[in-house]
């Protein structure tokens, strides 16, 4: 079965600092991987997805993620954090019926 | 595009009552998913439909839960009877294609509180 594990339930960074949210996957076949963001009292919004084309995927709001097969990882990064990036972030793998990680809450300090 | 529309946004009900959550997917999307989100269990896939047909309901927690999709533009998730442990946020999502590489569009959710 396919699954994802997010490392760190909470991450705190200063405004302007690098954001790094970690996700490792487990899959016996080439996976489709996704990152979603959830703002308070809202649904999930797709940030980016990996579907076996380019290994470096660019998404919305300046986020990107790199698929590394050797490390079974799909970490999310952003060079410079903004206050508006504070939210919950979910990594997901798509078997038919998407499975989500436990989420990482990002806090951005002024 | 109005997105995925869920109603109601909030529901408070007494234990033992029937609860019905509603979802209107994006027009043209032929796959629909129901998720439940809690602090303890995170996001759980309850059931999904393709072309109005339930494909996998293995995530439905108990027989008290049932879901229907009578047509391409409407789905319901029903809990009867409701229990306090059903309190959660329930999300509906839709996708345009059965191919697994598509992302999902989520509704804003229904926050259910069973007292």
Interface residues (C-beta under 8 A of the other chain):
Chain A: X32 X34 X36 X41 X42 X43 X44 X45 X46 X49 X51 X90 X94 X95 X96 X97 X98 X99 X100 X101 X102 X103
Chain B: X4 X33 X42 X43 X45 X48 X55 X56 X59 X91 X93 X98 X100 X101 X103 X104 X105 X106 X107 X108 X109
